[in-house]
Amino acid sequence: MNSKLIGLLALACWPAAVFAAPETFDFKDPKGVNNAVFKLDAPLEAVTGSASGISGSATFDPENPAATQGKIVVTSASLTVPNPMQNQHLHGPMWLDAAGFPDITFAAKELKNVKTEGEVTTADATGTFTLKGVSKELTIPVRLTYLKDKLQARVPNQKGDLLVIRANFTIKRSDFNIMPGKMEEKVSDAIDLTLSIAGAAPR
C-alpha cells in the first residue's frame, strides 16, 4: 500500500517537475549590447543607423512557444546616423519628432506558423507597431533562441535564462506620417529594420 501511495504521489508531482512555467524576460540590457539597425537605400543616398535604447519584456514558455507575448520599446532619441546634420534632422519634428513621440514600440499579440527545433523557435509574430504616434498591425518573422541557464555566461554572477530575439522586416515611413512623398531620392520610403536583442530571466 505504501509503495502504491508513493507511486501515485510521484506521478501527481511529475507534470510540475517536467513542464516549466512561463518566464518573463527583461530586455533592458545591462551590457548595452542590444541594438536595432535601420537602413534606407534611396537612389542618391544610402543611410544606415542604429538604436541602442531598447527595453521591454516578453513572456516565454519553452513548452508552449506559441503563447509568447511581449512588448519591445526603442527610445526614439537613441536612433543615430553617422552624419551629425542628418542626426539632428532625424530627431526633429519633421521626421521622428523624438521629443513629442519618445518611444517606438512593437506589442506582440500572438505567434503563428510556430516551429521549434532544439533551442530555436521560428514564427510569425503578429502585433501592433507604433511609430510617431501612428499604430499599424504588422506580422513580423522572428527567431527566438531559448538558452537555459546561460545568463551567467553573459552577465557574471547572475543566474538565470536568456531569450534571444532576432527579426528582419521592412516598414514604410509614409505609413507612419514621416514626411510622406518627400525627398525620396535621398531618403527611401522603405526602411529595413534588423533587431537583435537578448532578454534575461534571473532567478
N, C-alpha and C positions, 0 to 999 in steps of 0.2 A: 504493500500500500504506500509506504513512504517513498519508494523508488518511482512509483507512478505519479505521485503528487509532485515530486521534484521535477520529473519529466514535463508535466503539464505547466508548471511554473516557468521552466526554462523555455518552453515553446511560446508561452504568452509574452515573455520578455524579448524573444528573438527578433520580431519586426522592429522594435525600438532600437535594438543594437545595430541592425543591418541598414535600415533606411535613415539616412542623415536628415536632420531638419533643415529647412531653407536657411541660408546665411545671408546677412546683409553686408555688402562690400562698399567701403568708402573710397571714393576716387579723388579725395583731396590728398595729393601725393606729397609726403614729407620730403622726398628727394627732389621734387621739382622737375622730374623727368617726363611726366605725362604731357603729351602735346597733340595738337591738331595742326595739320598742314593744309593750306589752301593755295590753289593755282588758277590764274586767269590767263588764258592763252589767246590774246587778240591778234589781228593781222599785223599791227605795227609793234606791239609790245607784249612780252610775257611777264607776268608778275607772279612771284611766289613769296608766300609769307607763312608765318606760324603763329600759334597761340599757346600760351603756357598756363593761363589762369583757368584751370579745369577743376571742377568739383562735382558733387552729386553722389548718388548711391544707387545700387541695384540689388534686388533680392534674387538669389540664385539657388536652386536646389539641384545638385548633381544627379539625383534620381528622377527629376522631372524638369529638365531644362526648358520645356515649352511654357512653363508657368513663370518664366523670368519677366520681371517688371523693373522699371527704374527710370531715373531722370539724370541726364548729364547736362551740366551747366558750364558754359565757356564765358568768361568775362570779356566783353567787347573791347575794353581798353587794353587787353593783353594781346590783341592781334597786332602784329608788326610786319612791316616790309623793310627791305634794306634802305630804300631811298627816304631820307628824312622828310622831304616835302610831301611825297606820296603818303607817308605815315601820318602826317598831320591832316591831310585831306581825308584819309581813311576813317579817322576818328571823328571828323567834323559832322555837322548837322546834315550836309547834303548826301553823305554816304552812310556810315553806320550810326551816326549820332550816338556815340558811346555814352555821353552824359545823360541823354534822355532815355536811352534803352541799354542799360548796363549789362544785360545778360542775353546770351544766345542759348537756347535750350532745345533738347530733344527728350520728350517723355514717351518712353516705350510702353505700349499697352499690351501687346501680345507678340509671340513668335510663331511664325508659320514655316512650313517646309523644314522642320527640325530634323537634323541628322547628327548623331553623336558617334564618334569613333575614338575610343580611349579618352584622353583628356580634352579633346576638341569637339565643340559643337558648332555647326554651321546652321544658319537660319535666316529668314527674312523678318526683320523687326518692323512692325507697324506702329506708328505713333505720331505725335504732334511735334513738328519742328517750328520753333518761333524765333524770328529774326526781325529786329527793328519794329517790334510791335505787331507783326503780321504772323499768323499761325496757319500752317498748312499740314494736311495729313500726308505723310510720306511712308514708303516702305523701303527699308534700307537693308542690304545684305550685310550680315555681321558674322564674325568668327569669334567664338568665346572659348578661351582656354582656362580650364579649372585646374589649379595647381595646389593640391592638398599639402599642407604642412610646409609650404615653400616661402611663407612670409619672412621667416628669419634669414633666408638666403638673400633677401632683398633689403630688409631692414634689420640690422643686427639687434639681438636681444629682444626681438618681438616675435612671439609665437602666433601662428595662425595660418590662414589660407589666402591664396591670391586668385583673382579673376581678371584675366587679361582680355580686353575687348579691342578688336580691330575691325575697321569698316572703311569702305571706299564708296563714295557716292557723289552725285552731281546735283546742284541746285541752280536756279536762275535768279540773278539779282533783281530782275524785273518782276518776278513773282512776289518779292518782298519790298517793293516800292523803293528800291535803291537806284536812283537815277535811271528809271526805265527808258530805254531807247537813246540814252545819251552816251557819247564818247565811246561807242562800241568798237571803233578802230583801235583804240588804245586800251580799253578796259572791257574785256569779254563779258557778255551777258552770262555765259556759263561759268560756274565756279566749281572746280573739282576739289572735293574735301577728302582728306585722309585722317582717320582717327586711330591713335594707338595709345591705349591707357591701361593702367593696372590699378585694380581696386583691392583693398585689404580688409580682411575679416579677422581681427585679432581675437585671441582667446587666452 
